Amino acid sequence: MNLNFLKPLPDYLIKRYYGWKATTFVNSKSWYHKLAKDGQHPRAMIISCCDSRVHVTSIFGSDAGEFFIHRNIANLIPPFKKDEDYHGTSAAIEYAVKSLKIPHIIILGHSTCGGVKASYDYFSGRDQELKENSNFVASWLEILRPSFNDLKEDIKEEEKIKALEKGAILTSVKNLTTFPFVKEALDNGSLSIHGLWHNIGTGELMSYDSKANKFIYV
């Protein structure tokens, strides 16, 4: 394979790396050494959006080694499906539950999600170019269609989109329970699932309360 298309890292990233190496790494050198020696034992798995504005480790003030993080468009989890295709999200969940034995899975959605807005426009018939021009995105967003179909008709569009952002979280939670090994872990009490929504602009965090059947501020 010809890899001549690979280019050196941009200078600004190299400078940032050396800055991290001289400060953060040096100040926690013994901790990084322990991580390298002992392997990872994360306290939770977080499934969040790819959106560059969602800074998971900053939100929870975490150190390296605390979270097993998987990111995809609109923080979606597909239903369990066993076949010969590639399933990155499902593979990450399987590894977290069966190999790492993580005790918590957190589904973290957020405000002004581009993936959710794209799915809203697509499902409402506004953006047919998405399906025509996309090899993967449109198919991936189909996971969210049930939540779109459940939207109330008598609310403003802005409220519908925000409701769909939270619907993406709940759809993912429901799909997560279709994985046999996840359901087994839930049934024996070794795993708990949490649905969170983060407001990027205000910094607020909401958690789904199953008893109240709604998201409440933490």
N, C-alpha and C positions, 0 to 999 in steps of 0.2 A: 504493500500500500504506500502510495506517495503522500507524505505528510508535509510537503513544502508549503502548504497553506498556513501552517501554524506560525504564529508571530510571537515575538518577545512580549512579556507583560508590560502594560503601559507604565511609564515612569511614576505617575502619581500613586499607583498601587504598590509599586516597589518601595516608595518612600513611606507609605502607610505601614507596610509590613515591617520595615526596619524600626519604625516608631513603636509598633506593638511589641516587637522583639526586645527592644531596649527598656520598655516600661512594664507593660502588663505581664509579659512572659517572665521577665527577670524577677518581678515582685512576687510571682506565684510559681517560681520554678519548681519547688518541691512538690506542689500540687500536680503540675503537669507531669512530673516524673512518676508520681503515684498513679496517675491515670494511665500512663503508658505501660506501667508495670502490672497493674491489677486489672486492666480492662474496664469496660463500661458497666455501670450499675445504675442506670437512670431511674429517677424517682417517678417519672411520668412520661408518656408519649403525648406530643402535641401535634395535631394535624391542622395546619393553618394555610392561608392563601399564599400564593407566590408573590403577592403585591409587595413591592420594595418598601412601602411605608409601614408594613406590619413588622415590628421589631420584637419578636417573641422573647428573646433573652432579656431585653431591656425592660419590657413590661413587668416581668416577674423577678427582675434583679438576680438572674441566675448565673452561676459559675459554669465553666466547662464541665461536662460530665453529668449535669443534672437532668437534662431533657433529651429524649430521643425525638428528633423533629423531622416531620415529613411535610412538604409543602406541595400544593398543586393549585390549579386554577379554581378559585371559589371554594377552597377547602371542602371539596366533595369526596364522599366515599361511595363507590359503586356497590350494588348488591353483590353478595357472594356468587362467584361463577368459576367453576373449575373446568378449564380447557387448556389448550396449548398456546394461547395467545400470551402476550406480555402484560402483566398486571403489576405495575410498580407500586401503587397505593396498597393493593391487597397484600403484596409481598412484604411491604414494610410493616403492616399490621400483624401479619402472621409472625414475623421475626420478633416484633416487640412483645407479643403475648406468649408465644410458645418458647422462644429462646431466652429473651431478656426477663420474662416473668414480671413485666411492669404492672404496678398496682392501679394506675390511673391512665385513662385516655381522655384527652381534652380536645374537643373540636372547637377551634377558635375562628369565628367569622368576624367581619369588620364592616364599618361604614364605608360608603362610596366605593363599593367593590366593583371593579370593572367587569369581572366575569359575570357577576349577577346582573349588572345593567345590560350587558350584551345578551344574556339569556332572556331577559325581559323583552328587549327589542326584537329578538329572534322569535320568541314564542308568540308575541303579539302581532307578528307579521310585518314589522317595520324594517327589519334587516335580513332580507333573504340572501344578501351577498355573503353573509357569514357562512352559510352552508355551501354556497357556490365556490367560495375562495378558501375554504378551510379543509384540510385533510383530517384534522383531529379535534379541533376546538368545538365545533358544532356537535359532534357525536358525544363528546365529554359532557357538554352542558345539558344534554338530554336527561342526565341524572336528575336535574332540577325541575323537569317538566311537571311532575306531580304537585310540587309546591306551588308552581305557577297556576295550575288548574284550580287550586284551593283558595286563591286570592279572592278577597271580597270585592264585589263590583262597585259598591257604594262608597269607596274611599278614593282620595286623590292619588294621582300617579306617584308622587313622591313617597306617600305612605305605602303604596303597593311595593315599590322597590325596596324600601326598608323592611317591609314584612317578608319579602323574598330573601333578603340577606339572612334573616333569622330562620326562614324556612329552609334555607340551604343547610343550616346547622342541624335542624331537626330531621331533615331528610337523611343526612349523613349518619346521625345517631341511629335512626331506624334501620338503615342499611347495614350499619355496623353489627347489629344484633342478628343479622342473617348469617354471619360467619359462625360455623359450629363451635370452633375453639373459643370464640369470644363469648358465645352464649354459655358454654360450659364454665368459663371463668367467672361470668356474672352469677351463675347459679350457685357456684361453690363459695362465692364471696371473696375471691382473690382479685377481682377487678371491679372498678367503678368507672362510669362514663360521665363526663361533664360537658355541657354545651355552653359556650361563652360567646358574647358579642362585644367587640371593642370599638369605641368611637374614636377614630384617629384624631379628629380635631379637638375634642375636649379631654381625651385621656380616660374617659369613663369606661367602666367594665360592667357588663350585665351577665348574669348567670341564669340558666333556665331552671325554674322551680317547678318540679313535676306536680307538687300538691296544688300550687296556685295556677298551674297550667299557663305560665307566662314567664317572660324574662324579667328579672328584678335586678336592681343595682346591688353590687356586692359591697 
